[in-house]
Amino acid sequence: MEKSIVTEVVSTLEAFKSYGQPGFWILLVSILIVLVLVIAAVVYQRIVIKRFQTASKATQENFETIAADLRKRALEVKKQDEGLRKRELEVKERKQQQVLKRSQRALKGSVSHTMLRPVSKGMMSVVPDSSKADLQRKPDEGAEATP
């Protein structure tokens, strides 16, 4: 196809050459101007396409960089959340231990306020501290008072 176009152009040029010298030169200059304009348009399009591709590549790299930063921040936040949850669990456990210790102290205190009282041979009874006054008297005396 290219050869047929070239042969057509050459045959047209020879035909115009037969019309005379000034017409030939006008046609030749016109063809050259059109050819230069077509080449300039193609080069311009290639330059524009290259710029667009370069800009797209830079934009893509920026997006990738931003995405990597966001992933890194998300990982840091996740680690901080895990740390906070761990601290919350530790605080909760400490509070439970404190409540348990208080309960144990209260239990020890209530046990220390109770006394063991002999009821009969070998048997003992638990009596609260408030009844110490009643225990001041000997159990044998109490038994004598009742017939």
Rosetta constraint file for C-alpha pairs under 8 A:
AtomPair CA 1 CA 5 HARMONIC 6.35 0.50
AtomPair CA 2 CA 6 HARMONIC 6.17 0.50
AtomPair CA 3 CA 7 HARMONIC 6.01 0.50
AtomPair CA 4 CA 8 HARMONIC 6.07 0.50
AtomPair CA 5 CA 9 HARMONIC 6.21 0.50
AtomPair CA 6 CA 10 HARMONIC 6.17 0.50
AtomPair CA 7 CA 11 HARMONIC 6.04 0.50
AtomPair CA 8 CA 12 HARMONIC 6.06 0.50
AtomPair CA 9 CA 13 HARMONIC 6.10 0.50
AtomPair CA 10 CA 14 HARMONIC 6.24 0.50
AtomPair CA 11 CA 15 HARMONIC 6.18 0.50
AtomPair CA 12 CA 16 HARMONIC 6.25 0.50
AtomPair CA 13 CA 17 HARMONIC 6.02 0.50
AtomPair CA 13 CA 24 HARMONIC 6.95 0.50
AtomPair CA 13 CA 27 HARMONIC 7.83 0.50
AtomPair CA 13 CA 28 HARMONIC 7.61 0.50
AtomPair CA 14 CA 18 HARMONIC 6.43 0.50
AtomPair CA 15 CA 19 HARMONIC 6.99 0.50
AtomPair CA 16 CA 20 HARMONIC 6.94 0.50
AtomPair CA 16 CA 23 HARMONIC 6.57 0.50
AtomPair CA 16 CA 24 HARMONIC 5.34 0.50
AtomPair CA 16 CA 27 HARMONIC 7.79 0.50
AtomPair CA 17 CA 21 HARMONIC 6.31 0.50
AtomPair CA 17 CA 23 HARMONIC 7.32 0.50
AtomPair CA 17 CA 24 HARMONIC 5.09 0.50
AtomPair CA 19 CA 23 HARMONIC 6.73 0.50
AtomPair CA 19 CA 24 HARMONIC 7.45 0.50
AtomPair CA 20 CA 24 HARMONIC 6.41 0.50
AtomPair CA 21 CA 25 HARMONIC 6.44 0.50
AtomPair CA 22 CA 26 HARMONIC 6.26 0.50
AtomPair CA 23 CA 27 HARMONIC 6.16 0.50
AtomPair CA 24 CA 28 HARMONIC 6.07 0.50
AtomPair CA 25 CA 29 HARMONIC 6.03 0.50
AtomPair CA 26 CA 30 HARMONIC 6.11 0.50
AtomPair CA 27 CA 31 HARMONIC 6.16 0.50
AtomPair CA 28 CA 32 HARMONIC 6.17 0.50
AtomPair CA 29 CA 33 HARMONIC 6.07 0.50
AtomPair CA 30 CA 34 HARMONIC 6.25 0.50
AtomPair CA 31 CA 35 HARMONIC 6.06 0.50
AtomPair CA 32 CA 36 HARMONIC 6.07 0.50
AtomPair CA 33 CA 37 HARMONIC 6.15 0.50
AtomPair CA 34 CA 38 HARMONIC 6.17 0.50
AtomPair CA 35 CA 39 HARMONIC 6.20 0.50
AtomPair CA 36 CA 40 HARMONIC 6.03 0.50
AtomPair CA 37 CA 41 HARMONIC 6.12 0.50
AtomPair CA 38 CA 42 HARMONIC 6.28 0.50
AtomPair CA 39 CA 43 HARMONIC 6.18 0.50
AtomPair CA 40 CA 44 HARMONIC 6.00 0.50
AtomPair CA 41 CA 45 HARMONIC 6.16 0.50
AtomPair CA 42 CA 46 HARMONIC 6.28 0.50
AtomPair CA 43 CA 47 HARMONIC 6.23 0.50
AtomPair CA 44 CA 48 HARMONIC 6.15 0.50
AtomPair CA 45 CA 49 HARMONIC 6.03 0.50
AtomPair CA 46 CA 50 HARMONIC 6.10 0.50
AtomPair CA 47 CA 51 HARMONIC 6.21 0.50
AtomPair CA 48 CA 52 HARMONIC 6.15 0.50
AtomPair CA 49 CA 53 HARMONIC 6.10 0.50
AtomPair CA 50 CA 54 HARMONIC 6.03 0.50
AtomPair CA 51 CA 55 HARMONIC 6.00 0.50
AtomPair CA 52 CA 56 HARMONIC 5.97 0.50
AtomPair CA 53 CA 57 HARMONIC 6.00 0.50
AtomPair CA 54 CA 58 HARMONIC 6.15 0.50
AtomPair CA 55 CA 59 HARMONIC 6.05 0.50
AtomPair CA 56 CA 60 HARMONIC 6.00 0.50
AtomPair CA 57 CA 61 HARMONIC 6.15 0.50
AtomPair CA 58 CA 62 HARMONIC 6.15 0.50
AtomPair CA 59 CA 63 HARMONIC 6.20 0.50
AtomPair CA 60 CA 64 HARMONIC 6.16 0.50
AtomPair CA 61 CA 65 HARMONIC 6.09 0.50
AtomPair CA 62 CA 66 HARMONIC 6.11 0.50
AtomPair CA 63 CA 67 HARMONIC 5.99 0.50
AtomPair CA 64 CA 68 HARMONIC 6.12 0.50
AtomPair CA 65 CA 69 HARMONIC 6.23 0.50
AtomPair CA 66 CA 70 HARMONIC 6.15 0.50
AtomPair CA 67 CA 71 HARMONIC 6.16 0.50
AtomPair CA 68 CA 72 HARMONIC 6.19 0.50
AtomPair CA 69 CA 73 HARMONIC 6.16 0.50
AtomPair CA 70 CA 74 HARMONIC 6.04 0.50
AtomPair CA 71 CA 75 HARMONIC 6.23 0.50
AtomPair CA 72 CA 76 HARMONIC 6.33 0.50
AtomPair CA 73 CA 77 HARMONIC 6.13 0.50
AtomPair CA 74 CA 78 HARMONIC 6.10 0.50
AtomPair CA 75 CA 79 HARMONIC 6.23 0.50
AtomPair CA 76 CA 80 HARMONIC 6.22 0.50
AtomPair CA 77 CA 81 HARMONIC 6.09 0.50
AtomPair CA 78 CA 82 HARMONIC 6.21 0.50
AtomPair CA 79 CA 83 HARMONIC 6.19 0.50
AtomPair CA 80 CA 84 HARMONIC 6.15 0.50
AtomPair CA 81 CA 85 HARMONIC 6.14 0.50
AtomPair CA 82 CA 86 HARMONIC 6.11 0.50
AtomPair CA 83 CA 87 HARMONIC 6.21 0.50
AtomPair CA 84 CA 88 HARMONIC 6.08 0.50
AtomPair CA 85 CA 89 HARMONIC 6.18 0.50
AtomPair CA 86 CA 90 HARMONIC 6.25 0.50
AtomPair CA 87 CA 91 HARMONIC 6.13 0.50
AtomPair CA 88 CA 92 HARMONIC 6.09 0.50
AtomPair CA 89 CA 93 HARMONIC 6.08 0.50
AtomPair CA 90 CA 94 HARMONIC 6.15 0.50
AtomPair CA 91 CA 95 HARMONIC 6.19 0.50
AtomPair CA 92 CA 96 HARMONIC 6.20 0.50
AtomPair CA 93 CA 97 HARMONIC 6.10 0.50
AtomPair CA 94 CA 98 HARMONIC 6.08 0.50
AtomPair CA 95 CA 99 HARMONIC 6.14 0.50
AtomPair CA 96 CA 100 HARMONIC 6.07 0.50
AtomPair CA 97 CA 101 HARMONIC 6.06 0.50
AtomPair CA 98 CA 102 HARMONIC 6.12 0.50
AtomPair CA 99 CA 103 HARMONIC 6.09 0.50
AtomPair CA 100 CA 104 HARMONIC 6.10 0.50
AtomPair CA 101 CA 105 HARMONIC 6.09 0.50
AtomPair CA 102 CA 106 HARMONIC 6.03 0.50
AtomPair CA 103 CA 107 HARMONIC 6.04 0.50
AtomPair CA 104 CA 108 HARMONIC 6.05 0.50
AtomPair CA 105 CA 109 HARMONIC 5.98 0.50
AtomPair CA 106 CA 110 HARMONIC 6.14 0.50
AtomPair CA 107 CA 111 HARMONIC 6.07 0.50
AtomPair CA 108 CA 112 HARMONIC 6.02 0.50
AtomPair CA 109 CA 113 HARMONIC 6.36 0.50
AtomPair CA 110 CA 114 HARMONIC 6.71 0.50
AtomPair CA 113 CA 128 HARMONIC 6.18 0.50
AtomPair CA 113 CA 129 HARMONIC 5.06 0.50
AtomPair CA 114 CA 126 HARMONIC 6.38 0.50
AtomPair CA 114 CA 127 HARMONIC 5.54 0.50
AtomPair CA 114 CA 128 HARMONIC 4.28 0.50
AtomPair CA 114 CA 129 HARMONIC 5.22 0.50
AtomPair CA 115 CA 125 HARMONIC 7.99 0.50
AtomPair CA 115 CA 126 HARMONIC 5.62 0.50
AtomPair CA 115 CA 127 HARMONIC 5.29 0.50
AtomPair CA 115 CA 128 HARMONIC 6.20 0.50
AtomPair CA 115 CA 129 HARMONIC 6.64 0.50
AtomPair CA 116 CA 124 HARMONIC 5.83 0.50
AtomPair CA 116 CA 125 HARMONIC 5.31 0.50
AtomPair CA 116 CA 126 HARMONIC 4.68 0.50
AtomPair CA 116 CA 127 HARMONIC 6.18 0.50
AtomPair CA 117 CA 124 HARMONIC 5.24 0.50
AtomPair CA 117 CA 125 HARMONIC 4.83 0.50
AtomPair CA 117 CA 126 HARMONIC 6.15 0.50
AtomPair CA 117 CA 127 HARMONIC 6.62 0.50
AtomPair CA 118 CA 122 HARMONIC 7.50 0.50
AtomPair CA 118 CA 123 HARMONIC 5.93 0.50
AtomPair CA 118 CA 124 HARMONIC 4.34 0.50
AtomPair CA 118 CA 125 HARMONIC 6.03 0.50
AtomPair CA 119 CA 123 HARMONIC 5.71 0.50
AtomPair CA 119 CA 124 HARMONIC 5.50 0.50
AtomPair CA 119 CA 125 HARMONIC 6.18 0.50
AtomPair CA 120 CA 124 HARMONIC 7.34 0.50
AtomPair CA 127 CA 131 HARMONIC 6.77 0.50
AtomPair CA 128 CA 132 HARMONIC 7.55 0.50
AtomPair CA 131 CA 135 HARMONIC 6.62 0.50
AtomPair CA 132 CA 136 HARMONIC 6.37 0.50
AtomPair CA 133 CA 137 HARMONIC 7.97 0.50
AtomPair CA 135 CA 139 HARMONIC 7.63 0.50
AtomPair CA 137 CA 141 HARMONIC 6.99 0.50
AtomPair CA 137 CA 142 HARMONIC 7.52 0.50
AtomPair CA 138 CA 142 HARMONIC 6.78 0.50
AtomPair CA 139 CA 143 HARMONIC 6.40 0.50
AtomPair CA 140 CA 144 HARMONIC 6.40 0.50
AtomPair CA 141 CA 145 HARMONIC 6.43 0.50
AtomPair CA 142 CA 146 HARMONIC 6.83 0.50
AtomPair CA 143 CA 147 HARMONIC 7.76 0.50
